[in-house]
Amino acid sequence: MAKFQRHVFICTNERAKDDPRGDCGSKGGHELAEAFKKKLHDKGLKRLVRPNKAGCLDQCAQGCTIVVYPEQVWYGHVTPADVDEIVESHIVGGKPVARLVIPDDQLTGKSA
């Protein structure tokens, strides 16, 4: 079986309404996941690029967040209106959308 060229992980995590961190699910994550699925299918990329709904990506303050692998490019404050640009520029063209990229020093993970 062939491997996917890329995975697009879209946070759809939901937390309690009173959680101060908020969550991507209530910020439009589910709609974003559907928009990626549709756009990738329409571009003929269905078996090449896999959009995956993800639980918490631990970037709540930057939500809605997505991450594209294998490049490890993190995007924040993504809306369905940004999907076409991300797919055309990054997924098809190989150039990340700079205005949406979360800088490495703003990610909540630890350096190796």
C-alpha positions as CSV (number, residue, x, y, z in Angstrom):
1,M,0.0,0.0,0.0
2,A,1.3,3.5,-0.8
3,K,1.9,6.0,1.9
4,F,0.4,9.4,2.1
5,Q,2.7,12.2,1.1
6,R,1.3,14.5,3.9
7,H,-1.0,14.5,6.8
8,V,-2.9,17.6,7.9
9,F,-3.9,17.3,11.5
10,I,-6.8,19.6,12.4
11,C,-7.6,20.2,16.0
12,T,-11.2,19.5,16.9
13,N,-10.7,19.2,20.6
14,E,-13.5,20.4,22.9
15,R,-13.2,21.4,26.6
16,A,-15.7,22.5,29.2
17,K,-17.3,25.8,28.4
18,D,-15.7,27.5,31.5
19,D,-12.1,26.4,30.6
20,P,-10.1,29.6,30.2
21,R,-7.9,28.0,27.5
22,G,-10.8,27.6,25.2
23,D,-10.7,25.0,22.5
24,C,-10.5,24.6,18.7
25,G,-13.7,22.6,18.4
26,S,-15.8,25.6,19.5
27,K,-13.6,28.0,17.4
28,G,-14.6,26.2,14.2
29,G,-12.4,23.2,14.2
30,H,-15.1,20.8,12.9
31,E,-16.0,23.1,10.0
32,L,-12.3,23.5,9.3
33,A,-11.8,19.7,9.1
34,E,-14.7,19.4,6.6
35,A,-13.3,22.3,4.5
36,F,-9.9,20.5,4.2
37,K,-11.5,17.2,3.4
38,K,-13.6,18.8,0.6
39,K,-10.8,20.9,-0.8
40,L,-8.3,18.0,-0.9
41,H,-10.9,15.8,-2.5
42,D,-11.8,18.4,-5.1
43,K,-8.1,18.9,-6.0
44,G,-7.7,15.2,-6.6
45,L,-5.4,14.7,-3.5
46,K,-7.7,12.3,-1.6
47,R,-5.2,9.4,-1.6
48,L,-2.1,11.6,-1.4
49,V,-2.8,14.0,1.5
50,R,-4.8,12.9,4.5
51,P,-6.8,15.4,6.6
52,N,-7.1,14.0,10.1
53,K,-9.3,15.3,12.9
54,A,-7.1,15.5,15.9
55,G,-7.7,15.8,19.6
56,C,-5.8,18.5,21.5
57,L,-2.7,19.8,19.7
58,D,-1.8,21.8,22.8
59,Q,-1.9,25.2,21.1
60,C,-5.2,26.4,22.4
61,A,-4.3,30.1,22.5
62,Q,-3.5,29.8,18.7
63,G,-6.8,28.0,17.8
64,C,-8.0,26.9,15.4
65,T,-4.7,25.1,14.9
66,I,-3.5,22.6,12.3
67,V,-0.1,21.0,11.7
68,V,1.2,19.6,8.4
69,Y,3.5,16.6,8.4
70,P,6.1,15.6,7.5
71,E,7.2,19.3,7.3
72,Q,6.0,20.0,10.9
73,V,4.5,23.3,9.9
74,W,2.1,24.7,12.5
75,Y,-0.7,27.1,11.6
76,G,-2.8,29.1,14.0
77,H,-6.0,31.1,13.9
78,V,-7.0,29.2,10.8
79,T,-10.5,29.6,9.4
80,P,-12.3,27.8,6.5
81,A,-11.5,30.9,4.4
82,D,-7.8,30.0,4.7
83,V,-8.1,26.4,3.4
84,D,-7.8,27.2,-0.3
85,E,-4.6,29.2,0.3
86,I,-3.0,26.6,2.5
87,V,-3.8,23.8,0.0
88,E,-2.7,25.8,-3.0
89,S,0.4,27.4,-1.5
90,H,1.7,24.7,0.9
91,I,0.2,21.4,0.0
92,V,0.4,21.8,-3.8
93,G,3.2,24.5,-4.1
94,G,5.4,23.5,-1.2
95,K,5.4,27.0,0.3
96,P,3.9,27.5,3.8
97,V,1.5,30.4,4.3
98,A,3.7,32.7,6.4
99,R,0.9,34.8,7.8
100,L,-0.6,31.8,9.5
101,V,2.5,30.0,10.6
102,I,3.0,29.8,14.4
103,P,6.7,30.6,15.1
104,D,8.6,27.9,16.8
105,D,9.2,30.1,19.9
106,Q,5.5,30.4,20.4
107,L,4.7,26.7,20.3
108,T,4.1,25.0,23.7
109,G,6.2,21.9,23.1
110,K,9.8,21.4,24.5
111,S,12.9,21.5,22.4
112,A,14.6,18.2,22.0
